[in-house]
Amino acid sequence: MQLLALALYHRDGRPTPRVVRFRPGALNILTGESETGKSEILDIVDYCLGRSTPNLPDEPIDQTVGWYALLVAFRDSRMLLARPRPTGTSTIQAMIRTGGDSLDLPRADELAPNSNVAALRSQLSARLGIEDVRFQPPPGAARAAFNISVAQATLLCLQNQNEIADKSALFHRQTENGMDQALKDTLPYFLGAAGPEQALHRHHLNDAQRTQRAAQRKLDEAHRHREAVDAAGVALLRLAQNEGLLNDVPAAPGPEEIRGLLERALTATVSTVGPLDLPDRRHGLNEDRRELREQLQQLDEAIALVDRWQKQGEAFTGELHLQLGRLESINLLGPERDHDSAVCPMCTRPLEYPDAPAAEILALTQQLAQELDQAQTIQPIRDEHRRSLQAQRDAVVEHLRVNGAQLRELAANDERMRNLQDQQVRIARIQGRIDQALTAGTGSPVGNIGELRNSLILAQENVAGLQALIDEDDVTAETERRLTDIAANMTAWARRLNLGQAAAADEVTISLSQLNVVVRRPQGRLPLNRIGSAKNWIGYHMVAHLALHTYFRLHHRPVPAFLMLDQPTQAFFPAKIKDATTVQDADWNTVTAYFELLRDVADLNEGALQIIVCDHANLIDEPWFQDAIVENWRPIDGRRQALIPIDWLD
């Protein structure tokens, strides 16, 4: 696939597009002043080949262009690839046309999306001859499988002005996330070191490894299940032993022994005494206790009453004794006790209030003595009554004690019955768990461990066989062999350009692991990032890509047959140069040598390789250079020439 023409269509629908045409199979030079749009040519080609984001400057291109179109040629057909300017940051819309040698760029009014990026890349890949190869990353890799397509092939065809002078990266977009790995994965295929057979072997190996991992997981799961079942079985045996269902359980029983003991525990029974139905007895005891407490209360009240009576009697007789003793002193008066009670016996004077006669006092004394005798005769009767009450109380207390003991015995019996019921519940629960464990164990994969082990062995043998096929392919060694073939041209052309370290080098080659140029010397390998000067970085990029594409064309590999380089002579001019032709002190001999190499490689491939260069340089005195120019964006009669026409900016 080579480029025939690039077209830009104005956003306002102007009928005449801006067209840049290329010559297939030859060196194409697009030269001009700075800021004329030379570098944007590469980005537009990249966008038309299926990139979702054009990455073009807002002014003036994105503000004027509505459609981009690329006309490409295959061996016996042509294909138009058109993409609209995205309304946002990206778009997947596309327009595709196919035809013969007469197919050309469409009119502006014919532009309309009829496809998408996926279909565009699919058709390009098919026409390039890219086989239906799905790259399978190694097991455990974080990246996903993908189909090899023109998306990866395009990375080998483009070098913008930053990439061609990059000492750390060799390929287009290599520094973007994931692109370096995509290049490492697909470069062996584009070199021919790996094909559909190897990809199929890798695919089958990945499937076989997944099958092996699944078989290993199932076997491990079966072992874990058996261990869990055994551990649960031992725990159930310990519980059954604690409840008396089993005796003498071994400390570490085997799987079969565990199952036998569990089956025995499932049918075992524990003899228990059923609960006694004693509600009437408990009720009678409670009634007796209530009546005894009432009797005890009545007896306590009667004894208390007797005790109060006793205290009152003792107080009464004590008072009688006191008064009687006082009255008996009246007998001390002797015969004169019958004196006149109205006269004081001491002074014989008349009393205002006469005393009682002695005869009355003596009569009262005799009465008190009689009452005291009567009170003393009652005391023995009172004592006997109290002893009788106390005896009755003691008997009631004894009955209460016996009653309490009987009630406590009933409560203890109830507790024993509850414990027995709880034990029966625990036994039932344990036997239920045992039954569940035995049932689950019957349908578990424990018994299939032998079959699972055989499945794993078969999967391992299948993986080993497929791995042997892949080892026989040895894609890495085959890739290195092809890179060694490419290194022959790289070494010769590096010496031709007199690049740094090339003269003393044994070989200049491409490192697949580093995706960069490496110079092999007697002292050791020297990567490009350890070689100084932008001149050398650009030179090594040129010889690497020229040698790669020469190999692709020689071996008819499915890679687009064009190489686009942007600003390969930037190292020889000031950073901000308007027109390189005005620089007198530039190293024009080296610049000429670079372009001569590009010309000679294009001629070497005899029309099979198209080289497109966008650069400031213009070798006016070299006719072959002037013949290779397809666009010269320098003022003509004072009128500015550029990718975007002047009248588009009005």
Secondary structure, DSSP 8 states (H G I E B T S, - for coil): -EEEEEEEEETT--SS-EEEE--TTSEEEEEE-TTSSHHHHHHHHHHHTT-S-----IIIIIHHEEEEEEEEE-SS-EEEEEEE--SSS---EEEEEEESTT-----GGG----EEHHHHHHHHHHHHT----EE---TT-SS--EE--HHHHGGGTEE-TTTTT-SS--STTTTSTTHHHHHHHHHHHHHTSS-HHHHHHHHHHHHHHHHHHHHHHHHHHHHHHHHHHHHHHHHHHHHHHHTTS-S---SS--HHHHHHHHHHHHH-----------HHHHHHHHHHHHHHHHHHHHHHHHHHHHHHHHHHHHHHHHHHHHHHHHHHGGGGGGGGGGS-TTB-TTT--B-SS----HHHHHHHHHHHHHHHHHHHHHHHHHHHHHHHHHHHHHHHHHHHHHHHHHHHHHHHHHHHHHHHHHHHHHHHHHHHHHHHHHHHHHHSGGGGHHHHHHHHHHHHHHHHHHHHHHHHH-HHHHHHHHHHHHHHHHHHHHHHTT-TTTTT-SEEEEETTTTEEEEEETTEEEEGGGS--HHHHHHHHHHHHHHHHHHHHHTT-SS-SEEEEE-TTGGGS-TT-S-GGG-SSS-HHHHHHHHHHHHHHHHHTTTS-EEEEEES---TT-HHHHHHEEEEES-BTTB---SS-GGGG-
